[in-house]
Amino acid sequence: MASTKGKKCRRFFPTFGLNQSPPLVLLFAIEWSVSPEIVQIGPLSLRWYGLLFALGFLLGLFIVRRMFLDENAPEEWLDKCFMYMVVGTVIGSRLGHVFFYDWEYYSQHLNEIPQVWKGGLASHGGAMGIVLALWIFSRKVSKKSILWILDKVAVPTALAGCFIRLGNLMNSEILGKPTDSDWAFIFTRVSDTPRYPAQLFEAVAYLISFGILYYVYWNTDRKEKPGYMLGLFLVLVFGARFYIEYFKASQGGFETAFGNALSTGQLLSIPFVMVGLFYMFRPNPKMVKLKPKA
């Protein structure tokens, strides 16, 4: 179990070399030794990551179902949408990790690429996989614009991201950079080095993003603009990801090709944010009127 490490209380103010006011944050370093397994029966085990991953998808299914009912969309579409998303997420996340972060290894161990249970999933690849899967869903099932379904699944996807990062925390993976601050975690299953709890930073950011998305969807007319909810999701989630990368240890990838000026996660986040801004601020296709001929 996690325990509080007793040491003299100190304040730590990350400034990144900027003249900033110190944040009002003061926590104690935590020794984190939680087992990734909840229970094991013979060769089978129930792991926190798998449970939280599944919980995120199930909650998302419940939220999207309410959206379908609100628009009188056929409920049988929902099960198909769910299956497309699960497959797209797993395959996209896996291939994203393989090609974006660790191709040097997997190019020599091709047989390990399908072995998802060994770990190695990338959120940027998962986002791409979801888009591709829902494009197929839109062509084969709903016969609607892909933005119709993307604007809906964007809302609970932020919540699923929160649960997945909590799963990473339970696995003691995707670690933060070393720090001597009192809000550090010591992941004892990995090392005795105090580190930023980057997984928690992301989980909280994604939870806040979900709250904003949920409110905007149900309490404003923004969802009437095709692509707006998708754009807001991309800006919130990958904008937060870009900033939190400053606290994370390097995950590898192609960042060295750019002189390590930005991490691989930041480089991948930039186009997502740009696409999000485009969908948020482009003219509403429903409101654009054809100009009369001269």
Secondary structure, 3 states (H helix, E strand, C coil): CCEECCCCCCCCCCCCCCCCCCCCCCCCCEEECCCCEEEEECCEEEEHHHHHHHHHHHHHHHHHHHHHHHCCCCCHHHHHHHHHHHHHHHHHHHHHHHHHHCHHHHCCCHHHCCCHHHCCCCHHHHHHHHHHHHHHHHHHHHCCCHHHHHHHHHHHHHHHHHHHHHHHHHCCCCCECECCCCCCEEECCCCCCEECCHHHHHHHHHHHHHHHHHHHHHHCCHHHCCCHHHHHHHHHHHHHHHHHHHHECCCCCHHHHHCCCCCHHHHHHHHHHHHHHHHHHCCCCCCCCCCCCC
